[in-house]
Amino acid sequence: MDELTGRRVPHSAEAEQAILGAMLFESACVPDVVGHVRTEEFYIETNRQIFETIFSMFSLGQKIDVVTVPEEMKQRGYWKETTQRYLVELMEITPTAANVLEYCAIVRDNALLRNLGSAATEITDLVYGGAAEAQQALELAERKIYALRKDNAAGGLKPMNEVLQDALANISTAASREDYLPGITTGLVDIDDRLMGMQGGDFLLIASRPGMGKTSIALNMAVAAAKSSGKTVAVFSLEMSRVQLVMRLLSSESHINHQQLIQGRLSPEEWNRLAEAAGALSRLDIRIDDNPSMTVAELSAQCRRLDNLGLILVDYLQLMQSAGSGHSWSNESRTQAVSDISRMMKVTAKELDVPLICLSQLSRANEGRQNKRPMLSDLRESGAIEQDADAVIGLYREGYYDENCEDPNAAEAIILKNRRGRTGTVYLRWLAEFTTYVNDDRRHDDEDY
């Protein structure tokens, strides 16, 4: 009971006790329980301490029963005169563990209601405190509610034993996959091998000179992600229209020359391929926004409303409006603006726990070098982009600079930065007529940068 308001704080002592009793009575159910409920979701302090103790013992592979748990609680300073009797009572009131997951759902629901009440109070204090503008208050409110929907408390120190639950769940998920790829596939095997797939919270930057095909390779990745994960892919195009993007996807998917597709000069067989490609794409959950004045705050707000989000694609960073201001580039330092946007992109990826692919222009610095392959220092406008990105891929094609070269379709994806593994070059093929990149048979270059 909330003594100040007279309102009952949402919780179920019976469900909490039933969960603990089941874990003590039948330790085989512990792995299931720790995957469905967390320590902080127990409202009664004694119950929270017992669950924390059992989870720690489970993590260390220790035997869990009515004898070992009390000993561990003594070590942790949780022991009281009434503890032994309480543990026995827990086992007596829970004769079976058959319904333990239902009890977990009750505890989680009550914890969600408590957190929702706390968030509502914070939002109300913000509104009536007059410390924030309307748009700022709305952004904060959406962030708090989204954090609850994702069951991910925003900020705050979290004990190691609670973080272990997430880490063990990630390992278990990875072990269950046949390909052992921790993240979402890019559709390009050698890039997947270097990045270990695109993982939640990743800020992946693809950079090149204009016309090198960075939009095309990003769309390839978006389609591959949508196909493999079955999740929603959100595409924000600040340069090209929705129809232009879909035309590229149709060309790539159907293997019909892009120019012929635009002109509508198709053979009967190509019309059939086009229909098949359109059908395949229509089954994917890809959402496209082509607002040229998009801000990161607006992007984040839209993505929070998607229930099954798997990937975000932004084309491209230098066209994004300044973080939350809606002002044009002329009203502020361009370098500082790009730095702010880059940082907010990383924050968005982390908050939503999805990979975010952002395209970026390279400066003309490489044009003056004999070796025109991109370098990190070529990133246009701001070195902050390099700091914020988890991985940076620079695209290079000799045929871009010399149409008469030996192999104009040869392409390189140069991993310039990779927080999760090695850098170096992987080889791809550029199919200009279909505006697409595909895997190449050559091995990747193991030279690190």
C-alpha positions as CSV (number, residue, x, y, z in Angstrom):
1,M,0.0,0.0,0.0
2,D,1.3,3.5,-0.9
3,E,1.0,5.3,2.4
4,L,1.0,8.8,0.9
5,T,-1.9,8.2,-1.6
6,G,-3.7,5.2,-0.1
7,R,-3.3,3.3,-3.3
8,R,-2.2,-0.3,-3.5
9,V,1.2,-0.8,-5.3
10,P,0.7,-3.5,-8.0
11,H,2.2,-6.8,-6.9
12,S,1.3,-10.4,-6.1
13,A,2.9,-11.9,-3.1
14,E,1.3,-15.2,-3.9
15,A,2.9,-15.4,-7.4
16,E,6.3,-14.4,-6.1
17,Q,6.1,-17.1,-3.4
18,A,5.0,-19.7,-5.9
19,I,7.9,-19.0,-8.2
20,L,10.4,-19.3,-5.3
21,G,8.7,-22.4,-4.0
22,A,8.9,-24.1,-7.4
23,M,12.6,-23.3,-7.8
24,L,13.3,-24.8,-4.4
25,F,11.0,-27.8,-4.9
26,E,12.1,-28.7,-8.4
27,S,15.5,-27.2,-9.4
28,A,15.0,-28.4,-13.0
29,C,12.6,-25.5,-13.6
30,V,15.2,-22.8,-12.7
31,P,16.6,-22.4,-16.2
32,D,13.1,-21.6,-17.5
33,V,12.3,-19.2,-14.6
34,V,15.5,-17.1,-15.0
35,G,14.7,-16.6,-18.6
36,H,11.2,-15.2,-17.9
37,V,11.6,-13.1,-14.7
38,R,14.3,-10.8,-13.3
39,T,15.4,-10.0,-9.8
40,E,14.2,-6.4,-9.9
41,E,10.7,-7.5,-10.8
42,F,10.1,-9.0,-7.4
43,Y,8.4,-6.4,-5.2
44,I,8.8,-7.9,-1.7
45,E,12.4,-7.5,-0.6
46,T,12.8,-10.9,1.0
47,N,11.5,-12.6,-2.2
48,R,13.9,-10.5,-4.2
49,Q,16.9,-11.6,-2.1
50,I,16.0,-15.2,-2.4
51,F,15.6,-15.1,-6.1
52,E,18.9,-13.2,-6.5
53,T,20.6,-15.9,-4.4
54,I,19.2,-18.7,-6.5
55,F,20.0,-17.0,-9.8
56,S,23.7,-16.5,-8.7
57,M,23.9,-20.2,-7.6
58,F,22.4,-21.2,-11.0
59,S,25.0,-19.1,-12.9
60,L,27.8,-20.8,-11.0
61,G,26.4,-24.2,-11.6
62,Q,25.8,-24.9,-7.9
63,K,23.2,-27.3,-6.5
64,I,19.9,-25.6,-5.6
65,D,17.7,-26.9,-2.7
66,V,16.4,-26.0,0.7
67,V,19.8,-26.8,2.3
68,T,22.2,-25.0,-0.1
69,V,20.1,-21.9,-0.6
70,P,20.1,-20.9,3.1
71,E,23.9,-21.4,3.3
72,E,24.4,-19.0,0.3
73,M,22.0,-16.5,1.8
74,K,24.1,-16.5,5.0
75,Q,27.2,-15.7,2.9
76,R,25.4,-12.8,1.3
77,G,24.1,-11.3,4.6
78,Y,20.5,-12.0,3.7
79,W,19.8,-14.5,6.6
80,K,17.3,-13.7,9.3
81,E,15.8,-15.7,12.2
82,T,12.7,-16.3,10.2
83,T,14.3,-17.2,6.9
84,Q,14.5,-20.9,7.3
85,R,10.9,-21.2,8.3
86,Y,9.9,-19.0,5.4
87,L,11.8,-21.2,2.9
88,V,10.0,-24.3,4.2
89,E,6.7,-22.5,3.9
90,L,7.4,-21.6,0.3
91,M,7.9,-25.3,-0.6
92,E,4.7,-26.3,1.3
93,I,2.5,-23.8,-0.6
94,T,3.9,-24.8,-4.0
95,P,3.5,-28.6,-4.4
96,T,4.3,-28.5,-8.1
97,A,6.3,-26.4,-10.6
98,A,3.9,-27.1,-13.5
99,N,2.5,-23.5,-13.6
100,V,5.6,-21.6,-12.7
101,L,5.8,-19.7,-16.0
102,E,2.2,-18.4,-15.4
103,Y,3.4,-17.1,-12.0
104,C,6.3,-15.4,-13.8
105,A,3.9,-13.7,-16.2
106,I,1.9,-12.3,-13.2
107,V,5.1,-11.0,-11.5
108,R,6.3,-9.4,-14.7
109,D,2.9,-7.7,-15.4
110,N,2.8,-6.2,-11.9
111,A,6.4,-5.0,-12.3
112,L,5.4,-3.3,-15.6
113,L,2.5,-1.6,-13.9
114,R,4.8,-0.3,-11.2
115,N,7.3,1.0,-13.7
116,L,4.6,2.6,-15.8
117,G,3.3,4.4,-12.7
118,S,6.8,5.7,-12.0
119,A,7.2,6.9,-15.6
120,A,3.9,8.6,-15.5
121,T,4.9,10.5,-12.3
122,E,8.2,11.6,-13.9
123,I,6.4,12.8,-17.1
124,T,3.9,14.7,-15.0
125,D,6.6,16.4,-12.9
126,L,8.4,17.3,-16.2
127,V,5.3,18.8,-17.7
128,Y,4.2,20.9,-14.7
129,G,7.8,21.7,-13.7
130,G,8.2,23.9,-16.8
131,A,11.8,22.8,-17.3
132,A,11.3,21.5,-20.8
133,E,9.8,22.6,-24.1
134,A,6.8,20.7,-25.5
135,Q,8.8,18.7,-28.1
136,Q,11.5,17.8,-25.5
137,A,8.9,16.6,-23.1
138,L,7.2,14.5,-25.8
139,E,10.6,13.0,-26.8
140,L,11.4,12.1,-23.2
141,A,7.9,10.6,-22.6
142,E,8.2,8.5,-25.7
143,R,11.6,7.3,-24.7
144,K,10.4,6.3,-21.2
145,I,7.3,4.4,-22.5
146,Y,9.4,2.7,-25.2
147,A,11.9,1.6,-22.6
148,L,9.1,-0.1,-20.7
149,R,7.7,-1.7,-23.9
150,K,11.2,-3.1,-24.5
151,D,11.5,-4.1,-20.9
152,N,14.8,-2.2,-20.7
153,A,15.1,0.3,-18.0
154,A,16.7,3.5,-19.3
155,G,20.0,4.2,-17.6
156,G,21.1,3.4,-14.1
157,L,23.6,1.0,-12.7
158,K,22.7,-2.6,-13.0
159,P,24.2,-5.5,-10.9
160,M,26.5,-8.0,-12.7
161,N,24.2,-10.9,-11.7
162,E,21.3,-9.3,-13.6
163,V,23.4,-8.5,-16.7
164,L,24.5,-12.1,-16.7
165,Q,20.9,-13.1,-17.5
166,D,21.0,-11.2,-20.7
167,A,24.5,-12.5,-21.6
168,L,23.5,-16.1,-21.0
169,A,20.4,-15.7,-23.1
170,N,22.5,-14.2,-26.0
171,I,24.9,-17.2,-25.8
172,S,22.0,-19.6,-25.8
173,T,20.4,-18.0,-28.8
174,A,23.6,-18.0,-30.8
175,A,24.2,-21.7,-30.0
176,S,20.7,-22.6,-31.3
177,R,21.5,-21.1,-34.8
178,E,22.7,-23.5,-37.4
179,D,25.0,-20.9,-39.0
180,Y,26.4,-19.6,-35.6
181,L,26.0,-16.1,-36.9
182,P,25.2,-13.9,-33.8
183,G,23.6,-11.1,-35.7
184,I,21.4,-10.5,-38.8
185,T,23.0,-11.3,-42.1
186,T,24.1,-8.7,-44.6
187,G,23.6,-11.2,-47.4
188,L,27.3,-10.8,-48.2
189,V,29.2,-13.8,-46.6
190,D,32.6,-12.3,-46.3
191,I,31.3,-9.1,-44.7
192,D,29.2,-11.3,-42.3
193,D,32.4,-13.2,-41.4
194,R,34.2,-10.0,-40.5
195,L,31.3,-8.3,-38.6
196,M,29.7,-11.5,-37.2
197,G,26.5,-10.2,-38.7
198,M,24.7,-7.0,-37.8
199,Q,23.9,-7.0,-34.1
200,G,21.6,-5.0,-31.9
201,G,23.0,-1.6,-31.0
202,D,25.5,-1.6,-33.9
203,F,26.1,1.7,-35.7
204,L,27.4,0.6,-39.1
205,L,28.7,3.2,-41.5
206,I,29.1,2.7,-45.3
207,A,31.1,5.4,-47.0
208,S,32.1,6.2,-50.5
209,R,32.3,8.8,-53.2
210,P,29.0,9.6,-55.0
211,G,27.9,7.0,-57.5
212,M,30.0,4.2,-56.0
213,G,26.9,2.2,-55.1
214,K,26.6,2.7,-51.4
215,T,22.8,3.0,-51.6
216,S,22.7,-0.2,-53.6
217,I,24.8,-2.3,-51.2
218,A,22.7,-0.9,-48.2
219,L,19.5,-1.9,-50.0
220,N,21.0,-5.4,-50.6
221,M,21.6,-5.6,-46.8
222,A,18.1,-4.4,-46.0
223,V,16.5,-7.0,-48.2
224,A,18.7,-9.8,-46.8
225,A,17.9,-8.7,-43.3
226,A,14.2,-8.7,-43.9
227,K,14.3,-12.1,-45.6
228,S,16.4,-13.8,-42.9
229,S,15.0,-12.3,-39.8
230,G,11.3,-11.8,-40.7
231,K,11.5,-8.5,-38.9
232,T,10.6,-5.0,-39.9
233,V,13.3,-2.9,-41.8
234,A,12.9,0.8,-41.6
235,V,14.4,2.8,-44.5
236,F,14.9,6.5,-44.3
237,S,15.8,8.0,-47.7
238,L,16.7,11.7,-47.6
239,E,17.9,11.8,-51.2
240,M,15.9,9.4,-53.3
241,S,12.1,8.9,-53.4
242,R,10.3,5.8,-52.3
243,V,9.6,4.8,-55.9
244,Q,13.2,5.2,-57.0
245,L,14.3,2.9,-54.2
246,V,11.7,0.3,-55.0
247,M,12.7,0.4,-58.7
248,R,16.3,-0.4,-57.6
249,L,15.0,-3.2,-55.5
250,L,12.9,-4.6,-58.3
251,S,15.9,-4.5,-60.7
252,S,18.2,-6.3,-58.2
253,E,15.6,-8.9,-57.2
254,S,14.4,-9.7,-60.8
255,H,17.8,-9.3,-62.5
256,I,16.3,-7.0,-65.1
257,N,18.4,-4.1,-66.5
258,H,17.5,-1.0,-64.4
259,Q,17.3,1.2,-67.5
260,Q,15.0,-1.2,-69.3
261,L,12.9,-1.4,-66.2
262,I,12.5,2.4,-66.0
263,Q,11.6,2.6,-69.7
264,G,9.2,-0.4,-69.4
265,R,10.8,-2.2,-72.3
266,L,10.4,-5.8,-71.1
267,S,10.0,-9.1,-72.8
268,P,7.2,-11.5,-71.7
269,E,9.8,-13.5,-69.8
270,E,11.0,-10.4,-68.0
271,W,7.4,-9.4,-67.1
272,N,7.1,-12.8,-65.4
273,R,10.4,-12.2,-63.5
274,L,9.2,-8.8,-62.5
275,A,5.9,-10.2,-61.2
276,E,7.8,-12.8,-59.1
277,A,10.2,-10.2,-57.8
278,A,7.3,-7.9,-56.8
279,G,5.6,-10.7,-55.1
280,A,8.8,-11.6,-53.1
281,L,9.4,-8.0,-52.1
282,S,5.7,-7.5,-51.1
283,R,6.1,-10.3,-48.5
284,L,8.9,-8.4,-46.8
285,D,8.1,-5.9,-44.0
286,I,10.2,-3.0,-45.4
287,R,8.9,0.5,-44.5
288,I,10.2,3.5,-46.4
289,D,10.2,7.2,-45.5
290,D,11.5,9.7,-48.0
291,N,11.1,12.9,-46.0
292,P,14.1,15.0,-47.0
293,S,14.0,17.1,-43.8
294,M,14.1,14.2,-41.4
295,T,15.7,14.7,-38.0
296,V,17.1,12.0,-35.8
297,A,14.5,12.7,-33.1
298,E,11.7,12.1,-35.7
299,L,13.5,9.0,-37.0
300,S,13.7,7.6,-33.4
301,A,10.1,8.4,-32.7
302,Q,8.9,6.5,-35.8
303,C,11.0,3.5,-35.0
304,R,9.9,3.2,-31.4
305,R,6.3,2.7,-32.7
306,L,7.4,-0.4,-34.7
307,D,6.7,-3.6,-32.7
308,N,9.1,-6.0,-34.6
309,L,11.9,-3.7,-35.7
310,G,15.0,-5.5,-36.9
311,L,17.1,-2.9,-38.8
312,I,17.3,0.8,-39.6
313,L,18.8,2.2,-42.8
314,V,19.5,5.9,-43.3
315,D,20.6,7.3,-46.7
316,Y,22.5,9.5,-45.9
317,L,24.0,11.2,-42.9
318,Q,25.1,14.5,-44.3
319,L,21.5,15.2,-45.5
320,M,20.0,14.6,-42.0
321,Q,18.8,17.7,-40.3
322,S,20.5,18.8,-37.0
323,A,19.6,16.9,-33.9
324,G,16.1,17.9,-32.8
325,S,16.4,21.5,-34.0
326,G,14.9,21.3,-37.4
327,H,17.2,24.2,-38.5
328,S,19.1,24.2,-41.8
329,W,22.8,23.7,-42.0
330,S,23.4,27.4,-42.5
331,N,22.2,28.1,-39.0
332,E,25.0,26.2,-37.2
333,S,28.4,24.7,-37.6
334,R,28.2,21.9,-40.1
335,T,31.0,20.0,-38.4
336,Q,29.3,20.2,-35.0
337,A,25.9,19.3,-36.6
338,V,27.3,16.2,-38.2
339,S,29.0,15.2,-34.9
340,D,25.7,15.6,-33.0
341,I,23.8,13.6,-35.6
342,S,26.4,10.8,-35.6
343,R,26.2,10.6,-31.8
344,M,22.4,10.5,-31.8
345,M,22.5,7.7,-34.5
346,K,24.6,5.6,-32.2
347,V,22.3,6.4,-29.2
348,T,19.3,5.4,-31.3
349,A,20.8,2.1,-32.3
350,K,21.6,1.3,-28.7
351,E,18.3,2.4,-27.3
352,L,16.2,0.4,-29.8
353,D,18.7,-2.5,-29.7
354,V,18.8,-2.9,-33.4
355,P,21.6,-2.4,-36.0
356,L,21.5,0.9,-37.8
357,I,23.2,1.3,-41.2
358,C,24.0,4.9,-42.1
359,L,25.5,6.0,-45.4
360,S,28.0,8.7,-45.6
361,Q,29.8,10.7,-48.3
362,L,33.6,10.7,-48.5
363,S,35.5,13.9,-49.0
364,R,37.6,14.5,-52.1
365,A,40.8,13.8,-50.3
366,N,41.2,10.4,-51.9
367,E,40.9,11.9,-55.4
368,G,44.4,13.5,-55.1
369,R,46.1,10.2,-54.1
370,Q,47.5,7.7,-56.4
371,N,45.8,5.0,-54.3
372,K,42.2,6.1,-54.3
373,R,41.0,3.5,-51.8
374,P,39.1,5.2,-48.9
375,M,40.7,5.8,-45.5
376,L,39.1,6.8,-42.2
377,S,40.5,10.3,-42.6
378,D,38.4,10.7,-45.7
379,L,35.1,10.7,-43.8
380,R,33.4,13.9,-44.7
381,E,32.7,16.7,-42.2
382,S,33.6,15.1,-38.9
383,G,36.0,12.8,-37.2
384,A,33.3,12.1,-34.6
385,I,31.6,9.8,-37.2
386,E,34.7,7.5,-36.9
387,Q,34.5,7.5,-33.1
388,D,30.7,6.7,-32.9
389,A,30.6,4.0,-35.6
390,D,31.1,0.4,-34.5
391,A,32.1,-0.5,-38.1
392,V,33.1,1.5,-41.1
393,I,33.0,0.1,-44.6
394,G,34.6,2.0,-47.5
395,L,33.6,1.0,-51.0
396,Y,36.1,1.1,-53.9
397,R,35.8,0.1,-57.6
398,E,38.7,0.6,-60.0
399,G,36.1,0.8,-62.8
400,Y,34.6,3.9,-61.1
401,Y,37.8,5.8,-62.0
402,D,38.9,3.8,-65.1
403,E,36.2,2.3,-67.3
404,N,38.8,0.6,-69.4
405,C,40.4,-1.3,-66.5
406,E,40.9,-5.0,-66.6
407,D,37.8,-5.9,-64.5
408,P,35.4,-2.9,-64.2
409,N,33.0,-5.0,-62.1
410,A,35.5,-5.9,-59.4
411,A,34.7,-4.2,-56.2
412,E,36.2,-3.9,-52.7
413,A,34.5,-3.5,-49.4
414,I,37.3,-2.2,-47.2
415,I,36.6,-2.7,-43.5
416,L,38.2,0.4,-42.1
417,K,37.0,0.0,-38.5
418,N,35.5,-3.0,-36.7
419,R,35.0,-3.1,-33.0
420,R,34.1,-6.8,-33.2
421,G,36.9,-8.2,-35.2
422,R,39.4,-7.7,-38.0
423,T,39.7,-5.0,-40.5
424,G,40.9,-5.5,-44.1
425,T,39.4,-6.0,-47.6
426,V,36.7,-8.3,-48.8
427,Y,36.0,-8.6,-52.5
428,L,32.6,-8.2,-54.1
429,R,31.1,-8.0,-57.7
430,W,29.3,-4.8,-58.9
431,L,26.5,-5.6,-61.3
432,A,25.8,-2.1,-62.7
433,E,22.9,-3.1,-64.9
434,F,21.0,-4.4,-61.8
435,T,22.4,-1.8,-59.4
436,T,23.5,-4.5,-57.0
437,Y,26.5,-5.9,-55.2
438,V,27.0,-9.7,-54.9
439,N,29.5,-12.1,-53.3
440,D,32.8,-12.7,-55.1
441,D,34.6,-16.1,-55.2
442,R,38.0,-14.6,-54.2
443,R,39.2,-14.8,-50.7
444,H,39.3,-11.7,-48.5
445,D,42.5,-9.9,-47.8
446,D,43.6,-10.6,-44.2
447,E,45.7,-7.5,-44.0
448,D,44.6,-5.4,-41.0
449,Y,44.6,-1.6,-41.1
